Amino acid sequence: MNSIKLRGVRTHNLKNIDLEIPRDKIVVFTGVSGSGKSSIVFDTIYIEAQRQLIETFSAFARRRLPKLSRPDVDEISNISTGIVIDQKRLGRTLRSTVGTATEIYTYLRLLFSRCAQPFIGFSHVYSFNHPEGMCPDCKGLGKRIHIDAEMMVDRELSLAQGAITHPDYKIGGYYWRDYTSNGLFDPDRKLKDFSKEDLDTLLYAEDIEITREHRGVIYKKKWTGLINRLEKLYINKSEDEVPDVRKDAYQKYLVYRDCDSCTGTRLNSLVLSATLKGVNIAQLSALELPLLDEYLSQFDDPVAQPLVYKMRAMLSHLIGIGAGYLTLNRAVATLSGGESQRVKMARQLDCDLTGLMYILDEPSIGLHPRDTQELLALLSRLRDKGNSVFVVEHDPDVILHADHIIEIGPKAGRHGGELCFQGTVSELLASQSVTGRMLRENAVPDTRRAPLGWFEIENANVNNLKDISVRIPRQVLCCVTGVSGSGKSSLIHGVFAKKYPCVVIDQSAVSRNSRSNAMTYTGIFDAIRKGFASATGEPASLFSFNSEGACPACKGSGVQKVEMNFIDDIEITCPECGGRRYTEHVLSLQWNGKTIYDLFETSIEDSVEFFADKKIRSQLELLVRVGLGYLHLGQPLSTLSGGEAQRLKLASELGKKGNLYIMDEPTTGLHLSDIARLMQIIKQLVDKGNSVIVIEHNPDVMISADWIIDIGPDGGSAGGYIIDEGIPEDVAARAKGHTGRYLQKYLLQKKS
């Protein structure tokens, strides 16, 4: 019972492998991107743990739940209940905050209801999600939507010429007719010639009664100005609550600002009048976590002590794992994937259950090497409480901290899926596996490029930046680094990118639509459908999974989603088409010996030779070049990790010259060998005359950069300063901050 036994695992690309994984240990699963690590941990061990958990329910409950398919494995034994701590966002609404997600705000509300003066009611009154506590104007969001009127209209045009710029108001459309034929304005007069009164009516009128005639029928209606109409439509909705179908159209016109009534506190005046030691609950929620912990340390009376103990315990976990710069009022919708994961990890430390399987997906993402040490301590604490800790990870510090290491590979996709190494750290360092060789490799450049000019930033004070001025070098690789929350993104995204035209290649999703895939992203799906049409004599539209050729049961998605209230939502393969998306007729049609589904299941690297069109082949070859050749042509883009999405965007930029690029943590999700390939691609961009700025913590990127800008010294209010700048060797030699000290140690290791 001291190990989990797997025999004959064939999930996805795994090649019938056998594994024996020690329990109650920190086990790191590593290997190149796409090698099969997640197939073992998430799609085999965790899915089977979920399936067996559901099997323990009563027959009555099981009849109302989906029947999960057993993973493709001959035998799996000795598993226990699994808890996944991944990088999925904790929520998409502004109504969920760090305070509510961790329950610290729940205890804080209890503390105020018992101890604050004057007494205004029980704990629910202090909730911004309760009618008795929320601000009546913003309904507890803390923000109100505003429409940018200047972007909404072109004053050089008349209404008839399309002066309202939004696509919903295009010439000839319903809304265009509503504004040009209401009798309130001259539709042929340019907006710049409108009187102030007419312009105010156009934008801000409130329920003007107008008479209209339609097909001989006269009727009256209320007419509202453009800005007022849109504000009413989106009032009390957070940015992420705007429907996706409307978001792309409205995004550039919407501005979210603090509510004028509550100044962003979310609460009404009665709640804000109650104080505890001279501070109200909104002011405490706005404190960075170390300052909140310091405030709570003042309470020692018996009424407050149990609540304070619970809050301070959770605060210590969050601060210890590098999230101390957060505040309780920070909306979870604004957290990065790495920040969300750290909040989840901190919550688990309060769990007293033992014998669990904790499964973590790259928990080092977004962490500076200084904070990684705190992460390692947290993993050890989970293990020492009697749990098995399984970590999918590439970070050398995490790998070297493991009790046991399993490497899958040797490459990605069909070239992976094999057990390449299993053993201890010392055995890995002596092995010839890809990871073992990369850990021993010395990759310090001999020379650095000299800047060919500078981008100037003066007196930057966005967010926590302390009125800093800095020069960013041109036509070199510049690495902006610093601990989490130090101000890197504020400087580069908040200031630099707004001053200088640039191409931003970040980790935002390339698509939320599960129907988008590598074919639709590269634009080759139209050519593929035309190819099938030419070969079969059928219309090209038949081969779209959004058309009549799609499976009627799943409407071309291949899966059916089942919402589970108590565990993660489950996607089951469509029983009608078996996950193949199309009707039987479409699936019987072939082009060059392949059905449309066959092509969907072909990897990008294997599909290159299938196409004779040079343009299509070159697009696919770029994806192979950035390390995405293992993806299937039909793999939904919504399933890509942030790092994969970023490399997909990078592929579209290769070959261009004279541009300025910003890359946000491009090593996310990459194995050490993949990072080496990425750095070669970035260097090629620089060699072509491009300027590249990377926001990064990875030490291999730092030492490969031509120039480093270190921001800190710490996160939140303790950050926002330029700590050091220069070539990596000089920053390491001066060791002014956390980055310099770590680089000094890292360079010594690499050169020894």
N, C-alpha and C positions, 0 to 999 in steps of 0.2 A: 504493500500500500504506500510505499515511499516514492512512487513514481507514477506518472500517467503514461499508459502504454497505448501506442497507435501502431496499427499494422495495416499495410496496404493502402496508404492514403493517396487518392487520385483526384482530389478536389482541384478543379481548374487545370493548371499546368503541372501539378505535382505528379511525379512519375513512380507511383506505387511504392512510396518510401515507408520505412519503418522507423519509429522514434520511441525513445523512452525518456521522458522529461521529468527531472526530479521535482518533487513537491516541496513546499515550504522554503523555496529558494528564490533568489532573483535570477531569472533566466532571460537572457537577451537573445532575440531572434534578429539576425542581421543578414545582409546580402544585398546585391545590387537591386535597384528599383525594378519591380516586375518579376523578381525571381521566384516568388511564391511564399514569402514570409506571412503575409496577411491571409493567404489561403489556408495555412496551417492554423494560425492563432484565432482568427476571426471566423473564417468560413468553415472550419472543421471543429475545433475544440469548443468555441463559444456557441456555435449553432447547435451542436449536439447537447451542450449543457442546457440551452433554452428548451430544446425538444424534450429532454428527459424531465425538466422541471414541469413542463405542461402535462407530461404523462402522469405526474403525481396528483394532479387535480382529479376531482370526482368525474364520473362519467357524464353527469349533468353539465358540468363546466366544459369538459372536453368537446361535447357535441356542439357547443357554441363558439368554439375556437377553431382556427385553421389547423389542418394537420400538416405539421412541418415535415419536409422530406429529410430523411437521414442523409448526412454528408456521404460523399463517395469514398467510403473507407471500410475495410474488412472488419476491423475491430478497434474499439476505443473503450478504455476502462479507467476507473479510478479518478474520474473528473468530479468536480464539485460545482456548486453554484458560481456562476461567473458574473463579474461586474466590469463592464467596459468603461474606461475613462478615456474618451476620445476627444477630438477637437471640434465636434459639432457645437454650434452656438447654443447657449443655454436658453435662448428665446429670441424672437424677432420683434418684440413689442417694447416700447419705451416704458410700459407699465411694470416690467420685471427689472429689478436692479440687483446690484451686487448684494445689497442689504437683504432683499427679499429672497434671493436665490440661496444665500447662506444661512438664512433665518436669524442673522444678527439683528436685523431691523425688527423682527418679531419680538425678540427679547428686549430691545430698546424701547419698543412701544409699551411693553409690560412695565418696564422700569419707570417710564414717565407716568403711566396711569396710576402707579402706586406712590410715587415720590414727588412728582412735579407740583409746582404751585403756580397759579391756583389749580384746584382739581376741576377738570373739565369733562371727565367721563372715563370710560373704560378703554382698554387698549385699542379697540377698533376705531375709536375717534381719531387716533394718531395715524391711521392708514390713509394714504393718498389714493387708494383704490376703493375706499368706502365713501358713500355719499355724505356722511357726517364729517369726514376729515378732508376730502378733496377740495381744491380750489374750485369755486363754482364756474369760473370762466374757462379754464383749460381742462376741467374735469380730471385733474390729477396728473396730467401729462407733464406739466411744467413748461411746455412749449406751445406756441400757437403758430399756425401756418400763415405765411405771407406770400403774396404773389408779386414777383418782380414785374411791375407794370412796364418799365422801359424795354424789357426783353419781349413782352407780350405783343407790343405794337411797333410798327414801322411808320414813323410820322411822315416820311417822304411819300407815302402811298395813301390812296383813298380807300374807303371800305370796299368799294367795288373792285379795286385793284388788288385786294388781299392785304390790307394794312394790319389785320390781326394775324400774327405770324404762326400761331399754333396750327398744326395739321388738321385738327378737328374743324377749323374754320376756313378750310380751303375753298377757293372760288367755286361756286355752284352747289356747295354742300348745304345741308339743312341749317346748321348754325350760321353759316355765312348769309343765307337768305333771311334768317331771323334778325340779323343786325343791319342788313342793307334795305329791308323793306318794311321796317316798323314805323316809318313816318317821322321818327324823332330826329334824323340826321339827313344831310345831303350826302348820298352814297358816293358822289363823284368828287367831293371836296377832300383835299389832302388833309390828313390829321394835323399837320403843322399849321394849317389855317383855321382849325377849330378854335372857337372861343374857349376860355377856361371853363365856362359853365357847361358847354357842350362836351368837352373832354371829360369833365367830372361825371357828367351823366352817362357817357359811354362806359366809363370804368367803374363808377361807384354808385350808380342809381339803385334805389331800393324800392322794389315793387311798384313801378309806374304802371298805371292801368292804360292799356292801349286797345284800340279797336282794330280787328283784322277781318278780312273777307277771304273765304276759301270756298271755291266752287259755288259761289252765289250765296253762301251762308255767312252772315255777319256774327262775330262773336267777340267777347272781351277776354283779355288775359293779363296777367301780371308780368311785367318785364323787368329784369334785374340786370344791372351793369356787369360787365365782363369780370372784373376782379372780385366783386362781391359774390357773383355766382360761383366762382371757383373756390373761394374761401369757405363758402357754405358747404360745398361738396366735400371738402377735405378737412373741415374743422374737427378737432379732437381725434385726428388720426395721426399716428406716428409715420415716419417716412417708410418704415418697413410694412405698414399696414395698407399702404396704397396698393391696389391690385397690380400684379405684374403687367397685365395687359395695358394699364394706363401709365405705368411708371416711366417707361422709356419716353413716352410722349411728353409727360409733365415734369420730369426730373429737373430740367434746367430752369423751369419757371418757379419752382417751389423753394421757399426759404423758410427754415424753421428758426424762430427766435424765442428767447425766454418770454414767458407770459408776463404781460405788464402788471397784472393784478397781484400775482404771487412772486414775481421776480424769479421764477424758475424753481421755487421751493416745492411746488405741487400742492401745498396745504393751504387751508383757509386761515383767516386772521385769528379765529378763536384758538386753533391749535398752536399757532405761532406765538400766542400770548403766554402759553404755559412754559415755564423754564425750570431747569434743574441746575443748581449752582450757577445761575445767571445765564444759562445757554439754552436755546430751544432745540427741538429735535431736528429741525432742518439744518441748523448750524452744525450740529454734531455729524449729521449725514454727509456734510460737505468736507469734513476733515479727512486728511489722508490717514490711513489706518494706524501708523505709529502714534500720531497725535491723538486719535480717538482712544487708543489703548492707554496712553498717558492720562487722559481725562478720566477714564473708568477706574484707574488705579486709586483714585481719591476716595472711593466708596468702601466703607467697612461696616456699615450698619447691617443688622441681621436681615432686614427686609430686602435690601438691595443685593446682598452678597451672592446668593445662588444665581441670580440673573447675570451679575457682573462676571462671575466665574465662567459661565458658559460662553459669554461674549468674548472674554479675553482669551479663552482657549482657542476659539476659532480665529481670532485676530492673529494670534501667535503663529498659527499654521500658515495663514495667508502671507504674513510678513516674512516668515522664514523661507517661503518658496519664491520670493522675489516679486510678490504682488502688493507690497506695502504702499506703493504709490497710488493704488486705487482708492476710491471713496465709496461709501455705502450708497450714495445717490447716483452712481454711475450706471447707466442703463446697460443691461447685459447685451442688448443688440449692438452696442458699440464696441464690445470686447473682441479682440482677435481670437482665432481658434486656439492659439497657445494660452492666452489669458483665460479663456473659458475652461480649458483643461486644467489649469492650475487651481481655479476656483473649485472644480469638481474634486481634485485630489485633496485639497484642504478639507472639504466636507467629509471625505471618507475617513480621515484620521479620527473623527468623532464616533465612528462605527465600532461597536464592541463585539461584533460577530467575528468568529475566527474560522479557519478552514476554508476560506473563500479563495477563488481565483480572481486576482485583479489583473486585468488586461489593459495595458496602456499603449497608445499609439503615438510614438515619437514625442514623449513628454518634454524633451529638451528644446523643442521648437520655440523660437522667440526668446530663449534664455542666453544671457551673457555667460561666459565661462565661470564668472564669480558666482552667479546664481545657480549654476549647475551643481555646485557642491551641496547646496541646500536641497536640491531635488534628490540627490543621491542619499542624503540623510533621511528624507521622507520615504523613499523606496525601502530603505533598511528598516524603518519603523513599521511599515506595513508587513514586511516579512517577519520581523521579530514578534509580531502579535500572533503569529501562527498561520499566516496566509501564503499562498503561492503567488508570486509577482512575475507576470510574463510581460516583457517589454519588447515591442518592435522598435528598433532604434539603429541609428547610424553614428551617433556622436561617440567619438573615441573615449571620452571620459566616462560615459555610461557603460560602454562595452567593457572597459577595463575594471569597472566596479562590480561586474556581474559575478555571481557564484558559478554560473554555467552559461555557455554560449553555444548557440546553434546557428550555423550559417547555411543558407539555402542558395543555390546557384547552379552552375557557375555564372550564367548570364541571365538574361530576361526572357520572358515568354516561353516559347518552345525550346529555347536553349537553356532554360532554367529548370526548376522543379526537382532538383536533386539535392540530397544531403551532402554538403561539401565538407562540413566540419562539425564536430560536437565534442566539447570538453571544457577545460578550465582556461583562464586567461593566459597562464604561462604556456600551455599547450598551443593556444591560438597564435601567440607571438612567435612560436617556433615552427608554425605550420606553413605550408605553401598555398593556403587558400587565398582568395582575392583579398579578403579583409586582413589576414595575417600579413601579407606582403605590403599592403598599403600602410598599415600601422608602423612598419619598419622603414618605409621610404623616406628619403630626405628630399624635400621638394622646395627648397629655398632658392629663389631666383638669384642669379649672379649679378644682374644689373637692373636698374630701374629707369623707366622713361622720365625724361625731364618735361615739365609742363610747358606747353606752347601758349602761354597767356593764362588769364584768370577770369573766373566769373566772380563778381563782387557782390557780397551781401552785407548790408550795413544796418546796424541797430535793430536786429530781429528780436521781437518780443512776443511772438505768438505763443499761446499756452504758457509753458513754464520757462521759455527762453528768456534770459536775463539781459536783454538789450545788446545782443552779441553781434560782432562784425567778424566776417571770415571770408577768406579767398578760397574758391574751389578751382583746382587746376583744370585746364583744357587739354583735350586730346591725350589723356592718360586714364588709367583705372584708379579711381579714388574710392576708398572705403570709408564710409561714415559709420562709426561704431560707438558703443557705450552701453551701459546696463539698461535693462528694461525700464521704460518710462523716463529716460534721461533727457529726451528732446530731439532724438534723431529724426523721427518722422515729422515733428513740428518744423524743424529747420528745412528739410528737403521737400516734403509735400506741402507744408503749410506756408512756406516762404519762397524757397528757391523755385519750385515748379510753377509758381504763379508769376514770377518775374521773367523767367527764361522759357521760351518754347521748347518743349522736350517730349520725348516718347516715354511714357511710364509703363513699365512691364511689371505689374504687381501680381499678387496671388488671388485677386478677386476672381470669382467664378466666370468662366468663359460663357456659361449658359446655365440657367436654372431649369431649362426644359429637358426632360429626360429623352426627348426625341432628337435632340441635336447630338451629332457625333462627329468623328474625324472627317467623314465624307462631307457632311453639311458645312463644317467649319472651313475646310479647304476649298469648298465650292465645286467638288468633283461629283457630287451626287447627281446633279443634272446630267452630266456626261454619262454616268453609269446608267441612269434610267433610259437615256436615249440609246445607249448601247444595247440594252435588253430589248427595247422597242424595235430596233433595227433587226436584231437577231430573231425575234419571235413574231413580228408583225402585229404586236399588241400596242395600244397607246402607251406612251411613256408615263402618263399619269397613273396607270395601273400599278406601277412599281413604287409608288410613294406609300409610306405606311400611314399617311393621313388621308388616303383616298378609298375608293370602293374596293381596292385590292387588299385593304387591311383586314385583319381578323376582326369580326364583328364583336367578339366577346371582350377583348382587351383593347379594341380600337387601335391596334397597331403598336401598343407599348410592349407586349410580350409578357407582362406581369400584371398581377392584380394586387393592390395594396390593401392590407388589413390593419386597421388601427387597433392598437392594444393599449388599454388605459394603464396597465400596471407594469408592462415591460415595453421594450422598443417596438415600434411599428414593424410589421412583417410584410415582406413582399413575397408572394408565392407565384410560381410559374403558371402562366395562363393554361388551364386544363384543356382549352379548346384547340389552341395552336401549338401547345408545347413550348411556348416561348419564342416561336419562329416569326411572329408578328403578322403573317400574311395568310390569305386563304389557301386552300389546297391547290386551287387552279394556278395561282401565282407561283407557288412553290414548285410546281411541276415544270415551269418554264426555265430554259437554260441559255446562257451566253458563254461560248467557249468552254462548255463543260461544267459551268458553275451556275447554281441557282442564286437568286438574290440573297437568300439567307446564307448560303455558302460564302458569299463575298463578305457579308457582315461579319462572319466568324473568322475571316482571314486576317492575320496580323498585318500591320502596315508594311513591315519589312518584306513579308512574303508576297504582298500584293503588287509590289513595284513592277515585277516582271509581267504581271497580268495585263497591264495597260500598254498599248502601243503609243498613245499620245504622249509626246515629250513633256508638254506642260504639266500634265497630271503626274507623270513620273517624277519630275523635278520637285513638285510640291511634296510628294510623299518622301522623297529622298531627304528633304530638309527636316522632316519629322524624325526620320531615322538618325540624322546627324545630331539632333539635340537629345537623343537618347529615348525617343518615344516609339521606336520601331516595334516594341512588344505589344502596344495597344492594338486592339482589333478595330477594323474600319467601322464597325457598327457599335462600338462601345459608347454608351451615353456620356456626353461631356459632364453631366451632373455628377458622375461617379468619380471624376478626376480629383486628385488631391490638389492643394494649392500649388505645390511645386510643379506638378504635371501641367496644370493650367498655365503657369508662368512660362514653362518651356514651350508650350504650344504657341503662346504669343511671341516668344523669342524667335521661333522658327520663321514667323512672318516678317521679321526684321532683318534677317541675315542677308548680307549682300548690299545693304544700303550704305551710303557714305555721308560724312559731314553732319551727322545727327548728334543730338545730345540725348543719352539714355539714362533713365533712372530705373534701377532694379531693386525691389524690396525683398530682402532675404532670399535670393535665388537658389540657395543650397537646400531649402526646405524639402525634406523627403528624399534627399540624394545620398547614396552611398559614397564612401570616400573615392572610389574609382569613378563614379558619375560626376563628382565634384571636379576631379582632375580634367575630365572631358569638357565640362561646362567652362572651366577657366580657360581652356584652349579656345573655345568659341568666343568668349568675351575678349580675349587678347586679339583674336582676328578682327573683331569689331574695332578695337582701338587702333590696330595696325592700318586700318582703312581710313583713319582720320576722324573716327568718332570719339566723342567724350563719353565715358561710362562712369556713373556714380552708383555704387552698391551700398545699400544699408544692410549691414551684416555683422554677425557675432562670430562666425566660423573662423577659427585661427588660421586655417589653410588659405582662406580668402584674404585675410588680413596680411599675411606674409607674402602673398602673391601680388598685392596692390602696389602701385607706384607711389601712392600717397595715402596717408591715414589722417582722418579728423576724428578725434575722440571727444565725445560730449559726456558731461557728468557733473560732479563725480558720482552722484547716485540718481535715483528716480524721483519723479514728482517735483515737489518744491525744492528738494535738495539737488536737483539737476539743473540743466539749462545753461551751463557754462562750457566754453571751449577749454578742455583740459590740456590738450596737446595736439600738435599737427606736424606732419613731416613724413619722411620715409620710414618704413617699419622699423629698421634697425635703430634709428634715432629715437623713435617713440619708446622702443623697448629699453634702450640705454638710459633714458631719462626717468622712466618708470614713475611718471607723475600721478597716474590714476590706476584704476583696476585693470584697464586694458594694457597699459604699459607694463605693469608688473606681471600680468599673465603672459604677454608676448615675450618678455625677457626669459621667463622660464621655458616657454614653448620653443623659442629659437635655440636655446641651449640643448634641449632634448633632440631637436632635429639635426643639429650640427654635431652631436656627440656620436 
